[in-house]
Amino acid sequence: IVESGGDYLLALKGNQKELHDAVRNELAGAVNQEVICLEKHHGRGEARAYHVMDAASLVNRFPEWKGLKTIGVTLSYRQPKNGKESLEYRYYISSAALTKARFANAVRSHWAVENSLHWVLDVSMKEDDCQIYRGNAAEILSGARKLALNMLRAETTRKVSVPRKQKRAHGSTDYLEKVLAAGLVALNDI
C-alpha cells in the first residue's frame, strides 16, 4: 500500500498481540475523557472520543509495518435500551500522519463501509458462515452475494430492510421478478 503511494489505517486485533499491547501502553497516558461526539439514535445513547499520537517510539520495534507514523484509539461508550452499558477501546495504526479530526473521520468512514456492506453481507447472507474454499468458489459466491445485495437495494417499491426484501423474494416469485428487473435496470445504468 505504502509503496503504491497509499496509506493504511488498520484496526489492531488479537492476532497482533505484541503490537496491540505496545500501542495500548503508548496511548494509556494520552487517553483522557474528552468526548467529541455525543449521539442518540436507534434507541441508544453513544459517546465517542478519539486520540492519536506519533508512532516514532514504535517504528524500530515493529519494522515490518512500513511507513508507520500514527497510532490511535477510539473510545466508544454505549448505553442501549436494556441498560447494559459498555465501554470499548479500539486501537489503530496508520502510515499517514493523522490529526485527531482526520483520524476520527477515517475511523467513522471505515465503519460506514463495514456497516453498509460487510455487516449486511454477514447478517443477511451469512457470508462469514460460508465454508466453501475450493478453487475460486469463495470469490465467485462473494461476487454473487454482492450482486444480489445490489439488486435488492435497487428495488425501491418497498422501503424495508434488505433482510425483509430477501425474505419476501424467497416467498414471492412476483416480488423476485421485481428485484431482478430493478437490478438489471441498475446494471444497465452503470
Order of alpha helices (4+ residues) and beta strands (2+ residues): beta-alpha-beta-beta-alpha-beta-beta-alpha-alpha-alpha-alpha-alpha
